[in-house]
Amino acid sequence: MELRIFTEPQQGATYEQLLKMARAAEEGGFDAFFRSDHYLHMGDRDPGPGSTDAWITLAGLARETERIRLGTLLTSATFRLPGVLAISAAEVDAMSGGRVELGIGAGWYEEEHRAYGIPFPPVAERFERLEESLAIVTGLWATRRGESFEFAGRHFTLTGGPGLPKPVQRPRPPLIVGGQGRRRTPRLAARFSDEFNVPFASSEDCAELYHLVEAACDEEGRDPASILKSVALVCCVGQDEEEFTRRAAAIGRQPAELRRNGLAGTPSEVLARLTEYEQVGVSRVYLQMLDLDDLEQVELVSKEVLAALS
């Protein structure tokens, strides 16, 4: 099972904080460093310095890390025109030497759209735009040199798209589709994705959603085993109960609630919980680290959890 570090910088973080966390993840042997793609904090906690742009952040990290993979969970299709997103992701892939992964979703947080003047269409239209965005990004990346990409959709039209620049990874960087939708999301995952991610759900809910993706793969004529199954879960770990309780308080959460809904407690408790997810097909877990200054927790998980899995 692979473990990845996942951050939520919209809750307040500078680039320097993210860089330190990414380097700690790399030094700790984690597979990847991912971040959310949001522009506005959530809840009533102090937003601190505010958010940062996901793809600008990843471009910086691409030049300041060496091994760790980098990506978004998830880029909102409402934020970027798909042709521009294809260029941005391809460029960051080249800057990193081929370490980028693109997670993309329909977008859901209406308040941040209002806060920054970003159009927020109804949910049906957002999913239409997501589907067209997936088709355009993959189409541009797949276009042969010297040829052009044409697309005529309901929301986007491309004429004479050169499909440049190309990403380093071939045939393309991995694509991640995620969510808990029971109808459109599994269909889009089956059609486009290399990985299907379930955010903050029980192992039982994950099993149900994975089954829906497998059924959608059957309808698409695709081998369900070709899609990697992953989950994102809040992570709060202490060497003992006192340390765990202190870390829970630092992120404004109750220990009992964290144990119910995340990977929480002592390292042995976390390992047992990971086994539950592994039994329903999870092979990759994104550890949501909410305290970006707590690099000691990253080190603890590396030594006591990641090492045990290895």
Buried (B, 14 or more C-beta within 10 A) or exposed (E): BBBBBBBBBBBBBBBEBBBBBBBBBBBBBBBBBBBBBBBBBBEEEEBBEBBBEBBEBBBBBBEEBEEBBBBBBBBBBBBBBBBEBBBBBBBBBBBBEEBBBBBBBBBBBEEBBEEEEBEBBEEEBBBBBBBBBBBBBBBBBEBEEEEEBEBEBEBBEBEEBEBEBBBBBEEBBBBBBBBEBEEBBBBBBBBBBBBBBBBBBBBEBBBBBBBBBBBBBEEBEBEBEEBBBBBBBBBBBBBEEEBBBEBBEBBEBEBEEBBEBBBBBBBEBBBEBBEEBBEBBBEBBBBBBBBBEBBEBBEBBBBBBBEEEE
